[in-house]
Amino acid sequence: MYSRTKKSGFTLVETLTYGVGLVIVLGGIVTFTVYLYDWYRTSTIPTRVDQVGIALINRVSNDIRGANSVNDSSSIFNNQNGVLSLTTTSGTISTTTVYALQNGVMQYKLNSTATSSISSDDISISGFYVKKLTTPVSTVVRVEIDIDYVTKAGTNTSIYNGLAVLRQSYQ
């Protein structure tokens, strides 16, 4: 006679069923995570670009306001890759500040120190335009910074403008 003993474990069909179910659940989790990351990036990048653009315009404008003069020989006006060179004198101490756009990154240089980046490496600045306006009374500098960023809809450009009077130019 046959004696039936109870076998423990899973059959091949049960194992395959569980495996397929696990793959489907993990695939759904991965898809949801990718979608969530994409949504987060799309919703936060314009805000980050605004923060960077406003901070750059404020920094350049503040330095313009405190400057005595614009160095025309070392500045590049009305160009996409503009350069702004400012001289500030306090007593007998004179400092030169230079702003320039190089390879999509805003560069800053004070006197003869090393050039440093003042914009994030992950944000591409596509234009830095400088325009100098001189009146019999004062000097005004207008700056424009263009920042490109990518979304699902394509590449967008945000433009930030600043206008500042060299306070030291009319004293």
C-alpha positions as CSV (number, residue, x, y, z in Angstrom):
1,M,0.0,0.0,0.0
2,Y,0.8,3.5,-0.6
3,S,1.4,5.7,2.3
4,R,0.9,9.3,1.8
5,T,3.3,11.6,3.5
6,K,2.7,15.3,3.6
7,K,5.2,17.2,1.5
8,S,6.0,20.8,2.4
9,G,7.1,23.5,-0.1
10,F,5.8,25.2,-3.1
11,T,4.9,23.8,-6.5
12,L,6.5,25.2,-9.6
13,V,3.3,26.9,-10.6
14,E,3.0,28.6,-7.2
15,T,6.6,29.8,-7.4
16,L,6.2,31.3,-10.9
17,T,3.0,33.0,-9.8
18,Y,4.6,34.6,-6.8
19,G,7.6,35.6,-9.0
20,V,5.5,37.3,-11.6
21,G,3.4,39.1,-9.0
22,L,6.6,40.4,-7.3
23,V,8.0,41.6,-10.7
24,I,4.7,43.5,-11.4
25,V,4.7,45.1,-7.9
26,L,8.3,46.1,-8.1
27,G,7.8,47.5,-11.7
28,G,4.9,49.6,-10.4
29,I,7.0,51.0,-7.5
30,V,9.9,51.9,-9.9
31,T,7.5,53.5,-12.4
32,F,5.8,55.5,-9.6
33,T,9.2,56.6,-8.2
34,V,10.5,57.8,-11.6
35,Y,7.2,59.7,-12.2
36,L,7.4,61.3,-8.8
37,Y,11.0,62.4,-9.3
38,D,10.1,63.9,-12.7
39,W,7.1,65.7,-11.3
40,Y,9.3,67.1,-8.4
41,R,12.0,68.3,-10.8
42,T,9.5,69.9,-13.2
43,S,7.8,71.7,-10.4
44,T,10.9,73.0,-8.6
45,I,13.3,74.0,-11.4
46,P,11.5,77.3,-12.3
47,T,11.6,78.3,-8.7
48,R,15.3,77.5,-8.4
49,V,16.1,79.4,-11.6
50,D,14.2,82.4,-10.2
51,Q,16.2,82.3,-7.0
52,V,19.5,82.1,-8.9
53,G,18.5,84.9,-11.4
54,I,17.3,87.3,-8.7
55,A,20.4,86.6,-6.5
56,L,22.8,87.3,-9.4
57,I,21.0,90.5,-10.4
58,N,21.0,91.8,-6.8
59,R,24.6,91.0,-6.4
60,V,25.7,92.8,-9.6
61,S,23.4,95.7,-8.9
62,N,24.7,96.2,-5.4
63,D,28.3,96.3,-6.7
64,I,27.3,98.8,-9.4
65,R,25.7,101.1,-6.9
66,G,28.9,101.1,-4.7
67,A,31.3,101.6,-7.6
68,N,33.0,104.9,-8.7
69,S,33.4,104.0,-12.3
70,V,33.1,101.4,-15.1
71,N,36.3,100.3,-16.7
72,D,35.4,100.7,-20.4
73,S,38.6,99.2,-21.7
74,S,38.1,95.9,-19.9
75,S,34.3,95.7,-20.1
76,I,32.4,94.2,-23.0
77,F,29.1,96.0,-23.7
78,N,26.0,94.9,-25.8
79,N,27.3,91.3,-26.2
80,Q,25.8,88.0,-25.2
81,N,29.0,87.2,-23.3
82,G,29.3,90.6,-21.7
83,V,32.0,91.5,-19.2
84,L,31.5,94.2,-16.5
85,S,34.5,95.7,-14.8
86,L,33.9,98.2,-11.9
87,T,36.3,100.3,-9.9
88,T,35.5,101.2,-6.3
89,T,37.6,103.6,-4.3
90,S,37.4,104.0,-0.6
91,G,39.9,106.5,0.8
92,T,43.2,105.4,-0.8
93,I,42.2,101.8,-1.4
94,S,40.9,101.0,-4.9
95,T,39.3,97.6,-5.8
96,T,38.4,96.2,-9.2
97,T,35.4,93.9,-9.5
98,V,34.8,91.9,-12.7
99,Y,31.7,89.9,-13.7
100,A,31.9,87.7,-16.8
101,L,30.0,84.9,-18.4
102,Q,32.2,81.9,-19.3
103,N,30.9,78.5,-20.5
104,G,27.4,79.1,-19.1
105,V,28.6,80.1,-15.6
106,M,28.8,83.6,-14.1
107,Q,32.4,84.3,-12.9
108,Y,33.4,86.9,-10.3
109,K,36.9,88.3,-9.7
110,L,38.0,90.8,-7.1
111,N,41.3,92.6,-7.8
112,S,43.9,89.9,-8.6
113,T,42.3,87.0,-6.7
114,A,41.4,83.8,-8.5
115,T,38.2,83.8,-10.5
116,S,35.3,82.1,-8.7
117,S,31.9,80.9,-9.9
118,I,28.9,82.7,-8.4
119,S,26.2,80.6,-10.2
120,S,25.4,77.0,-9.8
121,D,27.0,74.5,-12.2
122,D,23.7,72.8,-12.8
123,I,22.0,76.0,-14.2
124,S,23.1,77.3,-17.6
125,I,23.3,81.0,-18.1
126,S,23.0,81.8,-21.8
127,G,23.5,85.5,-21.8
128,F,25.0,88.4,-19.8
129,Y,24.3,91.7,-21.4
130,V,25.8,94.9,-20.1
131,K,24.9,98.4,-21.3
132,K,26.4,101.6,-20.0
133,L,24.4,104.8,-20.1
134,T,26.2,108.1,-19.3
135,T,24.5,111.4,-18.6
136,P,26.1,114.7,-17.6
137,V,25.1,114.0,-14.0
138,S,25.7,110.3,-13.5
139,T,26.5,106.8,-15.0
140,V,23.9,104.1,-15.2
141,V,24.5,100.4,-15.9
142,R,21.8,98.1,-17.2
143,V,22.4,94.3,-16.9
144,E,20.4,91.4,-18.3
145,I,21.0,87.8,-17.3
146,D,19.4,85.0,-19.4
147,I,19.0,81.6,-17.8
148,D,18.1,78.4,-19.8
149,Y,16.5,75.4,-18.2
150,V,14.9,72.2,-19.6
151,T,11.4,70.9,-18.9
152,K,9.3,68.3,-20.6
153,A,7.9,71.0,-22.9
154,G,11.4,71.9,-24.1
155,T,14.0,74.5,-23.2
156,N,12.7,77.7,-21.5
157,T,14.6,80.9,-21.0
158,S,14.0,83.3,-18.0
159,I,15.3,86.8,-18.4
160,Y,16.3,88.9,-15.4
161,N,17.0,92.7,-15.7
162,G,18.7,95.1,-13.4
163,L,19.4,98.8,-13.6
164,A,21.7,100.7,-11.1
165,V,23.2,104.1,-10.9
166,L,26.8,104.3,-9.8
167,R,26.3,106.4,-6.7
168,Q,29.9,107.4,-6.6
169,S,29.7,108.8,-10.1
170,Y,27.7,111.9,-9.2
171,Q,29.4,112.9,-6.0
